[in-house]
Amino acid sequence: MTSFTVEWVNDSENQLADIWLRSRKQAAVTAAANRAEQLLASSPDTAGRQVSEGMLRLDVTPLRFYYSIDFARRIVEISDVYELK
C-alpha cells in the first residue's frame, strides 16, 4: 500500500514520452519511471535530495526527476523529467 499519490504535472508526462521515444533503451526508461513512482509513493521525503525550498530531485538511471511534496494532501508532484547524460 502506498502512502502518497504521485501526479505528473506541468509538461512532465510529455517530457517522459519524448525521452522514451528518442531512447535506444526504452525498457530502461520505463523501468526508471516505474521505480521512481514506487519510491515517491512510499517515501518521497527520503527518496531524493533537496535542491531548493520545496523542490527535490531523484535520480533513477537513466532519468532525473524534480518533484515537490504536499504532505497535507499526501501528494507528490513530478514537475520535470530529464535524461541523465
Order of alpha helices (4+ residues) and beta strands (2+ residues): beta-alpha-alpha-alpha-beta-beta-beta-beta
